[in-house]
Amino acid sequence: AKKSDAAPRRSFSTRWAGVVTRHPLVTTIAVIVTLGVLAIPAASLQLALPNAGVLPKDSEARKTYDLISEHFGPGFNGPLIMTGTIVTSTDPLNLMKNIGDDVATLPGVKTVALATPNETADTGIVQIIPTTAPDSPETAALVRELRAQHDHILDTYGVDMKVTGFTAVGIDISDRLGGALLPFGIFVVGLSLVLLMVVFRSIWVPIKAALGYLLSVGAAFGVVSAVFVWGWGADLIHVAKVGPIISFMPIVLMGVLFGLAMDYQVFLVSRMREDFVHAKADGRTRREVAIDAVRSGYTGSARVVTAAATIMFAVFAAFIPEGDSSLKPIALGLASGILFDAFLVRMTLVPAVMALLGAHAWWMPRWLGKRLPHFDIEGEAVEREIALADWPDDADRYAVAADALELDDERRRVYTGVDVRLATGDGLLVTAEDPRATRALLLTIAGRLESTGGRLRVAGHLLPGRNAWARRHSAFVSLGTSEAPLTDLRRGLRRASIVVIDGIDRLERLTPADRDQALALLREGAGDGRVTLVASAPPTSVDDLGALLRGARISIAPALRIRTTLSASDVAEVTA
């Protein structure tokens, strides 16, 4: 055979997608276990603000820091200060001496270097030297213990003492940032769940994306802790001193990694969804169609994700070997987090889980889909507008035009085969055996429901892509359930050029005076061509209503009877 006749060589992404989707359960377990093991050191993560002790050993500040620690003790690099108002004291010297002696007995206090009033004897100052370094967890525990002595000192000496100083402030900042991690994480994950549900119209895709992000963050924290707290491989990246890391690292890492992880998720999964939505069954099951869409979408997006992740990894990795001591842990965390999220989570775990879920990956409860806003991320509405730009012929004549319009709910077809050509300013009476079918059609025309098949153009706008416009420029009036039918009718006719009325047969049950007033309102609006009217009524009322409306000089077309397979026993009622 000629070389040109040989089968083309498959790319690595195609082969990798095939392996992952053929063994999705094994792949999923392997990735979760790997990232879980990498996250174990994160339990030892310690936070503190940087000081001279983390600078390179040949720097002057680091030499001074080490000499003080060696000859005086590590606590001399971070003394604590207690201050309080003593203006009411008659013996400030002895008062401060007694407070200093009391404080000196606390565990973790090496010595009380100073306990004295100021020159004006209105403020007392106690300088405390801890036994441990400023960034040590024991020093943070001492600060908390000193603050716990507040009530004791106030009751015993009548002085309201506060703990301050650079070291105490640094500990406070670290505690506040550490305490903010959980709320920040909940906010970030919650935001991603909502946004991805809106984009992908799915429950499982956002949950998978959020859990994958948490795995990546945990593994990144674990790597940073293993290097900077445990000291594994610290010499390889020239870490000057192992111990607590800068307090801002977790917040920065979680925020930046969230943005990048969601980018990779959208790059990868949007192509999978597009391929799934546009795929033809060709004798395949929905699961087979879904898995093929995962493979084709992965192959089409893998290069983009790989290139983006490689660039960002290189940017952050460049700061690791010779970067500033405070930036090293942030750079290492971001570089490792990007590596884990892009290549283990998005490009390995995601296709595996999608293959496990099959077509269920794109499932969303109907009630939730109605309440979430719809963003046309892939531009399908624009493509549809262009394709149907010339439909129908002489489109400017029609307020409502529909061809083969249909609506399915989760179990039954609500209505089917609806064809309409309604001129601007005219009226249309719709009827069906089940009133829920007519109600659903009216809601569709008013932009409150999305049809599942066929074509619909309302006042020149193609629905459902322009449903938002239809909702703003149309009125839906339910006379059958209204407590004030005349008020609702008047309001609808005043605010919209297209008015849909559900249960217009109620006109027959109004008092003669109210019926005459309602017909006058309809004639004033629909009679002069200003308002296009679409109304529904049961089959038994169509003839009498038609005669009533035409007698009131209201233009109304012959009744449109729509086909439906609704079953009152097993189909949920369509609501606005």
N, C-alpha and C positions, 0 to 999 in steps of 0.2 A: 504494500500500500504506500501511496505517496505520503510524504510528511504532512502536506497540506490537508490530507484526508483524515489525519488522526484527530481524535477527540480533543477539544481544547482543554488545556490544563486548568483545573479549578483553582481559584484563589484560596489563600489560607483562611480568610474569613468564611468562605463557603464551606470549606472542610470543617472548620471549628464549629460553625453553626450546626452542621450535620451531627457531629459528635455529641454536642451539648444537648440537642433536642432528641437524640436517640436514647440518651441515658440521663434524663432530666432529674430523676430522684437522687441518683448517686452524685451528680454534679451539685445539686442543691445542698445536700448534706456535707459534701466536702468543703464547699465555700463557707458555709455557716460555721463549721467546726474550725476551719483555718482562721477565720477572722475572730471567732470567739477565743481561741487560744492566744492570738496576738493581743487581744484586749485585756487579758488577765493582769498585766502590770499596771493598768490604769487605776487599779484600786490603791496603789501606793503613790499616786500623784500628789505632790505637795506644791502649794502656791505661795509666792512671796514676791515683794518688790525687789529688784536687783540692788546690790550694794557693791562696795569695792572688792568684796571677797570673791566675786565671780569674774573679775577682770583677769587678763593674762598675767602670769607670774612675774614677768619682767617689767610690768608697769609700776610707776612710783606709788600710785594709790594702793595697789595690791601689796607691795612690799611693806608699806606703812601698816596696812590692815593686818598682815601676818605678824609683824613685829609686836604690835599691840596685843594680839591674841596670845603670842608666845610668852611675853613678859608680864602681862597684866591679867590676861584671861579674855576669852572671846566676848564676854558680856560688855567689856569696856568699849567695844565698837558700836554698841547700840544701847546706851543708857535710857532708862524710862524716867519720866517726870510726872510727879503728882502735885497738883496745885489746888488751893482752896482759899476762900476768904476767911480771914481771922480778925477782922476789924473789931469784933466785940470782945476779943480776948484781953485779959488784964496781965497775962504773963505769956507773951507770944514765944519767947525763947524756950521755956520749959514745955509749952504746948507742942511745939514742933519737934522737940527732942523726944517726947513721949510717943508721938505719932511715928517718928522714924524708928524708934526701938520696937514698936509694935509691928511695923512693916518688915523689919529685918528678920523676924521669926518665921516669915512665910517660906515655904519650900520654893527653891528656884532663885532666891535672892542671895547673891554673893556678898554684897555689902550695901549699906546705905551711905553713899558718898557725901550727901548733904541733906540736912533737915533744918531749915532756918526760915525766919520771916524775911521779907524784903526790907529795903531801907525805910520805908514808911510804915512798916509793921501792919499792913492791911492785907497782905497775901502771903500764905505759907507755901514753901517749895520743898519738895522731897525728891532727891535724885537717887535712883535705884540702879545698881549694877547687877544684871542677871548673871547666872552662872553659865549661860549658853549664848550662842551667837544670835545676832538679830534675826536671821531668817530661819532659826531653829523652831520646830513645833513646840518645844518646851518653853521658849520665850513667849510664844503666842498664848500658851496655857497660863503663864505667869500674869500676862496682861489681863486675862479674863478673871484670874483669882484676885488681883488687885481691885478690879471693878466690883467683884463680889463682896469686898470688904467695905464698900461705900456705906451701907447702913450701919455696920458696926462702928466705924469711925464717927459717923454723924451722931449716933446715940451716945457714944462714949465721950467724944471730945467736942461735939457740937460744930464740927467743921465739914462742909460739903466738898470732899476731895474728888478731883477728876484726874484721870490718867491720860497723858499726852506725850508729846515728843515724836521725833521722826520715826522711830521704830514702832511705836504704838499706832501712829497714823498709817504706816505701811501695812501693819497687821489688819487694821480696820478695813483698808481698801481691799486687801486680799480676801477677807471674810465676806465683804459685800459682793465682790465679783464671783466668789465661789458659790454664794447663796443664790446668785442670779442665774446660774447655769441651768437649773431645772425649769424655772419659768421661761427662760429664753428657749430652751430645747422644746418645751411644750408649744410655745408660740410658733417656732419655726416648723415643727412637724405638723402642727395643726394647719398652718398656712399652706404647706405643701399639699396636704390632703385635699383641701378645698380647691386650690388652683388646679391640681391635676384631675380632680373629678370633673371640673368644668371643661378642661381641655379634652380629656379622653372619654368622657361620658362613661365612666367605669368606676366600680368600687375597688376591685382587686388591684388594678394597676397603681393607684395612689398608695394603697396600703403597702404593697410590695416596694414601691419607691422609697417610702418613709422608713420602713424597716431596714432596707439596704443602706440608706444614709446613716442610720444609727449604728449599724455594723461598721461602716467605714470610719465614723467618728471614734467609736470605741477602740478600734484597732490602731488608729492614728495616735490617740492618747496613750495606748499601751506601748507603742514604739518610743514615744517621747519619754515616758516614765522609765522604760527599761534602760534607755541611754543616759538620761540626765539625773535620774534618781538612783537606779540600781548600778549605773556605771558600765553597762554592757557596751563595748565598742566605743566608749567615750574618747579614748586616745586617738581613734581613727579619724575623728572629726575635730580633734584639738579642743575638747571641752576643758576649760581651765579648772573647774571645780564642780563635782556632782552635788546635788542637793535640790532644794526647791527651785521651781522654774518661775518665770515672770507671770504675774497674776493675770495679765491680759491675754495670755496665750489661748486658753480654752474658748473665750468668747470670739476672738478673731478667727480661730480655726473653724469653729462651728458655723460662723456667718459666711466666710469665704467658701468653705467646702459645700455648704448648702447651695449656694448659687451655682457652683460648677457642677455639682451632682445633678441638680435639676436640669441644667443645660444638656448634659449627656443623656439624661432620661428622655427629654423631649426629642433630641436628635434621633435617638434609637427607636423609641416606641411609636412616635408619630408616623414613621415610615411603615412600621408593622401594622398599625391601625389602617393606614391608607390602603395597603395591599389587601388587608382583610375585607374592608368595606367594598372595594371595587372588584374583588375576586369573583369568578364564576364557578359554580359548584362542579360542573363537568362530571357528574357522577360521583363526586367525592362527598364524604360526610362533612358536617360543619367542623368537627374536630380536625379532620385532615386539612380542610381549607385554612383553619386557624394556624396550624403548625407550619404549613407551607408559607403562610404570610409572615410568621416569625422568622423563618429562614431567609426569605427574600428581603424582608425589611432589615434584618441584621446585615445581610451582605451589602445592601445598598447604603447603610449608614456607618458601618464599622470603620471605614477609612477616615470619615469625618471625625468620629469620636476619638480614634487613635491619634490623629494629628493634633486635635485640640488638647487632649490630655498630655501628649508628649511635650508640647510647647509649654504648658503650664508647669509640668513636672520639672522641666529643665530650668525654668525661671526661678522656682523656689529652691531647687537643689543647689543652684549656684551660690546661695547664701550660706550653705551649711558648713563647708570646710573652713573658710577664713572669715566668716561674717562676724558681726558684733555678737558678744556673748548673750545679749538679751534677745537678739533676733534668731539665733541658732535654733532654739526649741520651736519657735513659730515656723521657721522655714522647714525644719525636719518634719513637723506635724503636717504641714500642708502638702509637702512633697509625697510623704508616705500615704496621706489620706487620698490624694488624687490618684496615686498608683493603685491603691486598693479599690477605690470607688469605680474608676474607669474600667480597669481590666478584670477585677474579680467580681464586683457587684454588677455593673451595667452590662459588661460584655460576656459574662459567664453566668452569673446568677439570674439575671433578668430573662434571657432566652430560655433557660432551664425551667424557671417557674412558669413562664408563659406557655411553654409546651405542656407542663403538667396541667395547667388550667384549661387549655384548649380554647374553645369558643366562650367558655364561662369567664375568661379574662375580661371580656367586654360587656359584662352584665351590670346593669344598674336598675334598682327598683324604679318603677314607673313614677311613683309619687315623688321620689327624689329628683328624677330627671325634669319633672315639671317645675320644680322650685329653684333649680340651679339656672343661672343665666347661660345662654348659649353663645359661644364665640366660634366663629367659623375660621379656625386656625389655618386650615388647608386651602381656603379660598374657594370651596366648592360652590358657594352661593354666587360668586362672581362668574365662575365658569358656566354655571347654569343660566345666569342672566344673559351671557353672551350667546349661548347655544339657542336660547328661546327668545332672542331679541325680536324676531319677526313673527312671533306667535302671540295672539291669533292675527289673522288678516284684519286690517282696519281696526287695530286694537284700541284706538282713541275713542271709538264709538261706545265701548263697553265699560261699564262700571265693574262688572263681575264676569269673568270668563273661566270656564273649567272644562277639562277633558279627562274622562276616565278617572275622576277623583275618587279616592277611597281612603278609608281609615280603619286600621286594625288595632284592637287593644291586645292585651296579653293572651287572650284565649279565643276571641271571635272577631269577625269582620263587622264593624259597626255600620258602615255604609259602603256601597261600591257602585262603580259605573256612573258617577254623576257627571252629566254634561250640561253646561249652562252657557248661555249668551244673554246677558242682561244689560240693556242699554242704560246709559247714564240718565238718571231721573225717573226710570221706570220702577215697577214693583214686581216682586216674585213671591209666590206662595208655595211653600215646600210642605210636603206631607209624607207620612210613612205610618206603617202599622204600629211601630214602637216610637213613642215620642222622644226617646233618648237618641235615636238616630238623627231626627231633625234637629234636635238641640245640638248634637255634636257637629253637624254640618254648619249650622249658624255660627257656632264658636270657631270653626275653622275659617269661615269667611271673615270673621271679625278679628282674626289673628290671635285668638286665645288658645287654639289647639293646632298642632302640626299634623297635616295629612301624611299618610304613609305611602301614598302612591298617586300617580296622575299629575295634572298640571292645574295651577290656580293662579289667576292674575286678578288683583283687586285694585281698581283705580290706577291701572298702569304699573302696579308694583307686583313683582313675582313673589308669591308666598310658597313655603314658609320662610324663605331667606329674609323677607322684609316684614316679618310679623310685628316687629317693634313699631314700624310705621303704621301698620294696620290697627294696632291697639290704640295708638294716639289719635287716629283720624276716623275711627268708627265707634259706634255706641252699641252696646249689647243691653237690651231691655227684656227682662223676663216678666211679662205681664201675668203669666200663670201663677207665679209665687209672690208677686209684688203686693205690699200692703198699701201702697199709694200709687196705683197704676197711672193715673193722670199726671202726677208729679214726675214719675220716672219717665213717662213718655215725653213730656214737655222738655225735660232736661236732656234726653237723648237727641231729640230733634233739634235742639238749640246748639249742641256742641259738635255735631258730626255731620259729614256729608253722606255717610253710609250708615244706615240704622238697621240693625237686625233685631227682630222682635220675636221672642220665643213665647208661644201660647197666645197668639193674637185672637184666637177664638174666645178669649175672655170678654172681648168687646160685646159679644152677644148676651153676656150675663150681667152687664152693667145696667144701671138704671137708664131710662131713655135720655135723661138730661146729661148724665156722664158720658153715655155713648155718643150723643151728638157733639159734645165738647171734644171727645177723643177723635172723632172723625174730622172735626174742624182742624184740629192740630195736624193730623195726617195730611189733610188736603192742603193746608198752608205750607207744609214742608214738601211732601212728595208730589203734591198736585202741580206745583209750578216748576218742576224739574230741578229743584235745588238739592233734593235729598233722594238718594236711591234706597229703596225699601226692600228688605228681604225678611220674610216672616214665615212662621211655621204654624201648622194647625193639624188636627187629626183629620183623617179622610172623611169622616161623617159631617164635618163642618165646612168643607172646602166650597161646595156649591153655594151655600147660603152666604159665606163670607165673601166670596168673589162677587156675588150680586150686591152685597152691602157696600163693598169698597167701590165697585164701579158706579153704583148709584150715588155715591158721595163724590164722584168725579175724581177718583184716585186710580191712576194707571196701574193695572195689575195684570200680569201675564197668566196664561193658563197654568193650573197647578202642576208643579214638578213632583212626581211621585218617585221617591228614591228606594232602591232595593237594599235590603238589610238581612242579615242572618242573626240578629240579636236574639238571645234567649233571656227572658226576664229572670230566670232562676239562677243563672250562673255568670252573668256579666255585671261587673261593677258599674254603677251609674256614672255617666259622664258629667263632670261638674266644671264650672268655670274656673 
